[in-house]
């Protein structure tokens, strides 16, 4: 879910920032709609969609629902990073005989990469944690949030504590590594 939402969301963000096209303002509105819609409404709407087009509930309906939910957050995050970029940097690279692909790969992509990484982490955490949309669209398929919810009646299982601790340590390690890398970069 994270990979697909990040790729699609980044492509949508680039198209919204870089190009003028018919329906651009409508697309911007539709991007913010899943963020503003309560998860109960989004989950039940997707359930109705899947039932109407006769898609059996399970792994793929959860994946599709989470991608649809996470794309908006990715687009907004990457779009904010793209909007802050100076377009003259790419133009300067092309003035120095770089092709559009080279300018994108060597100038734009490294400058946008922190925004894409932040969007991917946000998409992962939202997807990993989501219970409501998953509960509506999973059928008999069990995800981690559903496992914890069902197990909570008998007491929190040790697996939940292990996974929560691992997620905390991984998130802390990512933050610390990025902070140290930023300091090293500033020093040099």
N, C-alpha and C positions, 0 to 999 in steps of 0.2 A: 504494500500500500504506500509506504513511504517513498519508494523509488518511483513508482508510476505517478503519484501525486506531485512529487517534486519535479519530474520531467515535464509533465503536462502544465503544471502551474507556472514553471519558469518560461515555457514557450508562450503561454498566454500573456504573462507579464511583459515579455519582450514585445509581443505584437501590440499590446495596449499602449506601451510607452513609445515605441519607435514608429508606428505606422498610423496613418489616418485612414479610416475606412467607415463605410456606412454601417450604422448600428454599434459604433464604438461606445457611445454613452449608455446604450441599453446593455451592452456586455458588461460595462463597469457596474451597473446596477445589479445585474444578475450575479456578479461575482460576490457582492456583499450580502446577497439574499440568504445564503446558507449560514452565514455568520450571525445574522440578525434573527433567523428563525429558531424558535425553541427546538431542542433536539427531539422532543416528543412528536412535534408536528412533522419534522423531517423524517424521522423513523417510520411513523405511520404512513406518510405519503409514499415513501419508498416501498414499504410493505404492500400498499395498495397497487403500486405500479408493477411489482414483481408478480403479485397474484393475478392481475389483469392480463399480463402477457405470458402467463403460465410458466414462469421460471421457478423451479423448485428451490425452496429456501435451504441454504447451507453455506458452505465455504465461499462460493463465488458471489452470492448475494451480499455477504458480509464485506467481501473485498470491494465490490462495486459501491456499496453504500459508504464505506470509509473513504474511498477515493473521492467520491462526490463531496463528502463532508470536508476533507482535508485540502482539496484544491484551492478553495477560497483563501485559506490562511496562507498557503504558499504564494499565491498570486499577490496578495497584499504585501507580504514581506519582501518578496523579490522586487515588486514594483516600487516600493519605497526606496530600495537600494539603487535601482536603475534611475529613478528620478533625481537622485543626488549626484549622479555622475556628470562630469563635465564632457559634453560631446566633442569639445575641441581636442581632447586627448586622442580620440580615434582619428580625427581629421589630421592631426599632426603626424600620426603614424602613417597614414596614407600619403601625406605630403613627402614622407621619407621613403616612398616607393614600396610600402607594405600593401599587400592585397587586402581585400575586405576580410578574407578568412584569417590571414595573419594578424591583422589589427584586432579582430575579434578574439582570437586565441591568445595573443600576447598582451593585449591591453584590457579589453572589456571583461573577458572571463575572469582573470585574476582579481579585478576590482569588484566584480559582482559575486565572486565565490563565497565570501563571508555571509552575504545575504542568502545565497542558495543553501549554504550549510545550516544557517539559522532556521530557514524555512523547513528543511528536511528534519531537523531535530524537533521543531514544533509539530510537524505532521506526524512524526513517530509518537511523540508523547500524547497527542490528541487521540490517535488511533489506538494506541496501547491501552489507554485509560477509559475509552468510551464504553459505557454499558448500555445506555438507552437505545441508541441506534442499532447496536449489536443485538440486543434482546428482541427487538422487533423483527429483525431480518435474518436471524441465524437458524431458525427452525430447531433441529436437534443438534446442530453443530455447537460445540462448547468452546468458548474462548476463555482467556484468563479472567477477565472481569466477571463473566458468568459463573465460572468455577468458584471464585471467591464469594460471590453473592449467595450461591446455593450452599456452599460450605459454611457460611457464617452462622447458620442456624445451629450447627454442631460445634462451633468454635472456629476461630481462624486457623486454617491448616498451616503447618510449618512451611510448606512450599510457597505460600503467599509471602511469608516473612523473608524467605530466602530470595525470592525474585524481587521483592521491594528493596531489600538491602543491596542486591546486585545493581538494580537500576539507579539507586542513589549513588553508589560508589562510581559507577560508569559516568553518570552525569557530573559528579564532582571532579572526576579525573579529566573529563573533556574541558571543563571550565578552567581548571588549574593549568592544563597543558596549553590552552589558548592564551591564558594570561602570561605564562612564562615565554611563549613564543612571541607574543606582542612586545614584551620587555626586551627580549634579545634583538628583535627587529629594530626597536627604537634606539638601542645602544649602538648598533652598527651603522 
